[in-house]
């Protein structure tokens, strides 16, 4: 399976292991949004460390996941963006403006913990 969603306390961790088809990306988005409500999750971590490329559709969908889960009450953070993927995203003008990112899973968890300790802000 190219993507899995794990529940870790108040957080969901979606780990993308390999490139996803457009249909799989949409399914991941739908599953995450549904599970945020089901588990009343406070945060979502999208771990993309398994990806060596992110296309424009994938980038837009990651942004959409972050915004949608925020509207459902969960902060989100994308972790594990490889250097070459970061360069490609910037060069293609795709950007992830307004989306929180972190170097790895550990920093992503620390970010969400800070948000839960009073760093939350109104949407």
Helices and strands as residue ranges (DSSP letters): E 3-8, E 11-16, H 22-39, E 43-47, H 56-71, E 75-79, H 83-91, E 100-102, H 105-114, I 115-119
